[in-house]
């Protein structure tokens, strides 16, 4: 179709352009800022990340303008603004199941193929749904990655909490937590890779993942210091250092070798942590 507001700038969008599904027509409202030819009451075109997430040439949305650079910059600004909005969660069990199916498929695709090589088409193919269904739940491949990183953080924190419940003393908490982290890394290798790759796609979500983990970790360490269970020090610094040990141990064995560290490796690592954390004699 070709839409024209009578001005100098005209946007031609073919029928293959991604149209925003009905439930999300509200997300086209910002497009009125330059709506010239890029918005329709009945078929809202979605000229932002969802349409070109795979870094493909912009072949299905073509602009005829005396200053195409201005138009493209305006699109990029709108892409950024829209991507910050949170999409509503499904309100039915069936919708939530479909959304989870897409997330599981994205986890496998992004983890195995990498972000650049994976595509929306490959994700929906693995999920067994139509490509249009993807955009009912996520505006772009980037947003799926962000959601997976958030999910990884929640799952990991839950796993660590369960593993350390009932532990007596901070050293026992650290030992159980390290073992639980290695198990989690082995069981969620694709998610681990997704988190690592997110730093090249959206550094903010990558930093959020680690900062959220560090903040919760530091709280526990601070409490342990107050009880005299570990040596005094900057709890956030301790948290980041301990996370670094666990991260690279998981990378070395769980991700690269796809196996648990040998018992002597775990014993040596925990001995190092214990000696660095144990309270100094009074």
Secondary structure, 3 states (H helix, E strand, C coil): CEECCCCCCEEEECCCCCECCHHHHHHHHHHHHCCCCCCCCCCCECCCHHHHCCCCCCCCEEEECCCHHHHHHHHHHHHHHHHCCCCCCCCCHHHHHHHHHHHHHHHHHHHHHCCCCCCHHHHHHHHCCCHHHHHHHCCCHHHHHHHHHHHHHHHHHHHHHHHHCCCCCHHHHHHHHHHHHHHHHHHCHHHHHHHHHHCCCCHHHHHHHHHHHHHHHHHHHHHHHHCCCECCCCHHHHHHHHHHHHHHHHHHHHHCCCCCCCHHHHHHHHHHHHHHHECCCC
